[in-house]
Amino acid sequence: MKQTDVLVVGGGIVGAGIAQAAAAAGYSVVLWERGELGGETSANSSKLIHGGLRYLESGQVSLVKSCLAQRKQLLKLAPGLVEAVPFYIPVYKDSRRGAMTIAAGLGLYAMLAELEPHGRFQRLPRSQWSSLEGLEQTNLKHVFQYWDARTHDQRLTQAVAASAEALGAEICEGIRCESIYQGARVCQVEGRDSEGKSRELRTGMVINACGPWVNALLESVSPKLVGLPIDWVQGSHLLLDVPPPQGVLYLESHLDERVVFVIPWEGKTLLGTTETLLRTEPQKPQMTEQEQDYLLAIYQHYFPAWQESQLTERILRRFCGVRVLPKANGSAFGRSRETIIHDPGSHPGVITVYGGKLTEYRVTSDQVLAIVRRRLGERQAIADVNELALT
């Protein structure tokens, strides 16, 4: 039976990052992904590498600071996959967030970015507002411009997985993990590939990075392991066949307190995201009619030359991803986005990652790696992930 130090279950950006970090640190690593690498939540994001300006509203300052540091690193390590783009925030007479609030938030954002070049922001002169073609100008009072970054989320995930493989990790697509037995020293794991062939291995640790399906995987663990109570939050997007803006527009929804992005994407316009609480674990996430109406109404509010019926005809693609948040009452908008790493003392060989942000995947990987080192001991590192280019 094959033996390995670490088995990562789940080939999204978090799982790929953990595989890369563990392999670079000298551990033998296997990654099982039941479908395509980066093909689920990691392929259905807003395509942004950003600090999360709106998280400042709910006091998540340390998260924003961490994400901004990771943005800087990824711009350096993956220049072909992550690029800086201008973001624009229009402020209207009736906006909930006034100019002073936006300026204060952007000032703090710049400070948390340690005043690096991409932390700069400005008020756009009125003479330049027309460059935001089609944007409603009536009652427009201010336009702020700042910087964040954009990526191709699935390609980035696959690049990280390729880096892990180059470091010696065994990356396997089309394998579903079916059972995990926590023994005295190792875990015995069984899986099945897409052709129905059984796979077995012994591993020092199992890292559960299954995204929305983390608790479903825990149901296969014996002795019984109970996961944390969670909510599933669906984020949906529309790709529209309309001319893209010159940068990313950060728009305050006129329907609620949320913000929505309008993003130039491969010559088209990407619109998102929603935050819809799901009642049950998702099998195949699908955008709802209410989510589509919500996004189109916001776009039409800010781009009144377009009628919603016209926009409906211009929809090229609908897609959505699902994230995990700790179970709580109320809407998802103001909840913490901090990643939770569940390390139960009863099952020292099984670690579960709840949540995980595209921008912060390297931080999550480091946190998991620290646990692996405590459990399995140090190995001779073969590379420094902070120096490995992603292509």
N, C-alpha and C positions, 0 to 999 in steps of 0.2 A: 504493500500500500504506500502511495506517495506521502511524503512528509514535508511539511513546510513550517516556517516560523509563524507566518501571518497569512490568514485567508481574509481577503476583503470581499464582502458580498455587496454588490451594487457598483455599477460602472458609470455613475454620474460624475460631476466635477469633484465632489467630495471624496468619493471612493478612489477615483484616479489620483487625486492629490495625496491621499494616504498611501496608496501603493508606491507612488514616486518617492515620498519622504522616507518610507520604511526601507525601500530598496537602496536608496542613496545612503542610508545609515548602516547598511551591511546585512540586513535581514533577508532571508529567503521569503519571497512573496508570491502568492497566487491571487488573482482577482477573478471572480465569477460575476458575469453580467447576464441576466436572463434574456435580454434582447440585444439591442445595438448600443455600443458605447455612447454615452451622452444622449441617448435617444428619447428620454422621457422628460423629466422636469428640466434637466440641463439644456435641452434643445428648445425649450418653450418659455424662456425668460424674456425680459425686455431688452436683452442684448447690451446691458450697460455694466461697466466697471466704474462704480461711483461710491462716494462716501456716504450717500443717503442724506441729502440735505434735509428732507422732511423728518428724519429721525430726531433732529434737534428739538422739534416741537414736543416730543414726548420724553425729553431729557436723556436720550441715549448717546451722551457725548462720547463716552469711551468707545462705543461701537463705531461712531463716525470717524473718530481719530484713527482707529485701527484700519478701517476700510480705506481711508485716504492714504495711509502708509502703504497698503497693499496695491492701491491704484498706481502709486509711484513705482513700486517694484515691477508690476506687470507691464507698465509702459516701457520699462527697461528690458525685461526678459523676453517679451513677446511683441516686438515692434511691428511684426507683420500681421498680428492677430488682435492687438489692442491699440487703438489710436485715440488721441485726445480730440475732442470735438467741442465746439462752443454750445452752451446752453443759454436759453433766453427765457426770462420770466416777465411776462407783461402784467402790469398792475393797473387796474381800472378803478373808476370812481367808486364802484360798489364792491370791490374785492374785499374779502374777509381779512386777508393779510395785506396791510398797507405798506407803503414804501419804507417807513421806518423799521417795521418788522422784518421786511425782506433784507434791507441793508444790514441790520444787526445780525441776522442769520448768516448772511454771506460773509460778513466780517469775522464771525466766529469760525465759519467754515475755512476761511483763509488762514486763520491762526492755527486751527487744528491740522491744516496741511503744512504747517511750519513755514508759511509764507514762501513756499516754492513757486516757480513760475506758473504752474497750473492752478495755483490757489488765488490768482488775481481775479478781480471782478470790477465791473464798471457800470455806470448808468449810460445807456446808449443815447446819444443825442437824438433829438426829435427828427433831425434831418435824415437819420438812418432807419427810422421805423418802417419806411416803405420797403426796405429790403426784405422784411418779413412778409413776403407776398401773400395777399389774401387774408391776412390777419385783421380782425375787426379793429378799426381805429377809433370808432365812436367811444367817447369817454375814457380813452386810453390816456393814462397820466404819466406812466413811467415804464421803461423797459430796462431790465437788468441783464447783463451778460456775464456769465462765469464759465468755468471749464470743468468737464468731467470726461469720461472715456467710454468708448463703444467697442464691442467685440462680436465675433461670431461665436456664440456660446458652445455649440456642439463641436466646432473645429478646435476651439481652445481645449475642451475636454479631451478630445482625441489626441491632441498634441501632448497633453500632460500624460496620458496613458502611454503614448509612444515613447516618451522620455523614461517612464517607469520600466517599460519593456527593454529599452536600451541598457538600463541598469541591471537587468537580470530578472525582472518580474515576469511571471507567466500571466498574460492577459487573455482571458477566455470569454468570448461572446456565446450566447445561446445556451447557457447552463443555468438551470434553476436549482437553487439550494432547497433540499427537501427535508433534511433532518440534521440536527446538531446535538451531539451528546457530550455534555461536560463531564469529563473524567477527572481523576485525581490530579493528573499532570497535564494532559492534553485533551483537546476536543476531537472527537471523531465525527466527520461530516460526510454526508451523502448528498449527491446531486444527480441531475439527469440532464443530458444534452438534448438538443433539438431533434435528434434522431432516435431518442428513447434509450440511449446507452447510459448505463449507470456510471457515476464517477464517485470515487471514494478517496478521502485523504485524512491524515492526522495533522493537526496544526496546534501550535502553542497558543494562538489567539485567533478568534473570529472577530472581525470588525464589521458590524452591521451598519452599512451605509445605503440602505434601501429607500431613502427618501420617504415618500408618503406611505410606503409599505413596511416600515421598520417594525411595527408591532405585529404585522402578519408573519414576518420572519421569526419573531420571538415565539410564536405559537408552535414552531417546529423544534424548540429547544427542550431537552430533557436533562436533568429534572426540570420541572416547570419553572419558567422565568416570566414574571409579570412585568410588562412595560409600563412606561409613564402614561397617564391620561393625556390625550392630545386632541386638537382640532385640526381638520384639514381645511386649508384656505386655497381656493382656486383663483388663479390670476389669468384672465383671458385677454387675447390680443386680436386685432384685425390688421391685415395687410391690405392697404387700399391702392388701387391703380389711379393715384392722383399725384401731381408733381410734389416732390418732397421739399420740406423746408430746408433752408441753408444750414441749419443746426437743429439741435433738439429743443423743442418747446416744452416748458414746464408749466402746465396749465392748472389753475385752480378750478375744480369742478363747480359749476353753478348749481348742481343738484344736491351736493353734500359737502363735507369738509375735506374730502380727499383731493389728491393731485393726480393728474394723468399726463403721460408723456406723448408727444408727437415726434416721431423719430425718422430721419431719413434712413432708408434701408434698401440697398441694392437698386437705387433709382426709383423706388416707390416710397410710400408713407406707411410707417408702422404706428399703430395706435394702441395704447394700453397703459395701465393694466387695471383690471377689476380686483376686488377682494371679496369673494363669495364664500361664505362658510358652508361646508358640505356636511350633511347629516351622517353619511356613512363613508367608509373607506372607498376611494375611487378605484374603479377597475379600468375604465378607459375614459379619461377626462374629456368632456365636450363642453364647448361654450353654450350657454343658455341664450334663449331669445331675449331675456331681460338684460343680460350682459351686453349683447350686441346693441340693443336699443340705447343703453346707457352710454356706451362709447360713441355711438354715432351722434347722439344728442349733444354731447360735449363738443365734438368736433364741429358740428354745424353751428353751435353757439358762437364759437370763435372764428369760424370761417363761413359767414352767412351766405356767401355766393353759392354754396353747395346746399341743395335740398337733401333731406335724409333719403328720399327715394332714389335720388341720383347716386348717393354714396353707397346705398345697398347694391346697386348695379355694378359698383366699382370694387366690390370685395373680391380679392384674389384668394385669400386664405384666412381661415379662422383657426386659432390654436390656443391651447391653454396648458399651464403647468400647475401642479399642486404642491404647496409647501406645508410643512408641519409647524404648528405653534402649540405651546403649552395650553391645556384646556382652561378656558376662562369664560366669564360672561361678557356679553356686549360685542360690539363690532371688532373687527380685526385691525382697524386702522391704527389705533394708538398702542397696540400691544408690543412688547419687547420682541426684537428680532435676534436676540442673542442665541447662539447655538448651544444646545445642552448635550453634554457627553455623559451618558449614563454608564456608570462603572459599579455594578452591583457586587458587593462583597461575597454574595452566595455563589456567584458564577464568575470567578476571576478571569476566565478565558473568553468571555463574551462582552464586548463593548459596543454600545449602541449610540449612534450619532443622530440626535433629533434636531432637525432644521439644517442650517448650513447655507451660507450665501455664496453666490458665484464669486463676488469680489474677495471674500474672506476665506476661500477654500484652503489657502496655504496656512493660515492661522489655525484652522481646525485640524489640519494635518499635523502640525507641530504639537498640538495638545494631545492628540491621540498617540503620536509617537512617544511622547513623554511617558504615557501609561505603558506602552509596549516595552520601553526600556526598563521601567520598574519591575515589570512581570518577568521578562525574559533575560534581562541583563544587557550590558552594552555589547555591541559588535564593532568590528573595524569598519568605519565609514569608507565608502568608495567615491563619494561625490558630495558636493555642497549644492543643495537645490537653489540656494540664493545666487548661484553663478551659472546655472544651467539654462541656456537659451531654449525657448519654445518656438517651434517652427511648424 
